[in-house]
């Protein structure tokens, strides 16, 4: 549903929102380490999570991170 991977100075950040049975999973990884894993069953919460991720991605890109 949504995936974005960024890299900068040998570091990697990965964001993913995917459908799961009965809801959606939101995952954030830094250098292959799971930082956040949340499961939602309310679409409005998923929308807010995606908006938050997009803002974080934009901020990282402005700081020099590059999308794969």
HUQUIFEN-V52112 format. One record per helix or strand. SS is the DSSP state (hx for helix, st for strand). FROM is the first residue (numbers start at 0). LEN is the number of residues. Records with the same first field share a line. If there is no record, write none. Layout:
SS: FROM-LEN ; FROM-LEN
//
This chain:
st: 1-7 ; 10-10 ; 22-8 ; 32-8 ; 65-2
hx: 42-20
//
